[in-house]
Amino acid sequence: MSSSPPSWRDIKTGLTGMDEKDLISLIHDLYALNKENKEFLQGRIGGKEAYKSLRENAAKKIKHEFFPDRGFGKARIAPVKKAIQGYKKATGDPIGTADLTLLFIEQFVKYCRQYGGIEEAKLDSLSVAMKELYKILETCPAISDVLTIDDRLIQVKFDASYFGYGIEDEIDELIDDIAALE
C-alpha cells in the first residue's frame, strides 16, 4: 500500500516548526532548484528592477517562439503562456502582464501573416489572449495609454487583414471595447 505525499496542510505545519535559518536555507534550495523558482523569488523580492529584467526575459521568450534569431518559429503556445503567467505570478504587475499579452498577440498575428496556415486551437488561444488583455484593461484602463495599446492594436488589425480567420473582426471588437472603457 503506497502512502500519499504530504498535503499542503502537512507542509504548512512543518514550516511553522522551522526556525528562521532553516526557512532561509529551504528558500535558497528552492531558488537554486530551477529557473522558474529563481524568477518567481526575484519578482517577489526584487521590486521594480527585477520586474524590468523579468519582463525583458519573458518578451524574449515570446519573440523567440515566433521569430527566433535563426531558423523558423515554432509558434508553440504553451511556452508563451508560461512566460506570461510566470511574470504575472512573480510580480503581480498588470502593466507588464498587459504588455506581454499584447506582445503575444502582435507576434502571433505577424507570424500568421508571414507564414499563414495556423491550427484552429492556436487561433483560439489568440482569442483567449485578447480576452485576457481586455480583463486587465478593465481593472485599470490607464494602462491603455501607458502602453499605447490603441496604436499597437491598429497595427495588429492591419497585419490581420491579410490572412482572415475573422481575427480582424475580433481585433475591431477589442478596440471598440477598450475605447468604451475610457
Disulfide bonds with the S-S distance in Angstrom:
none
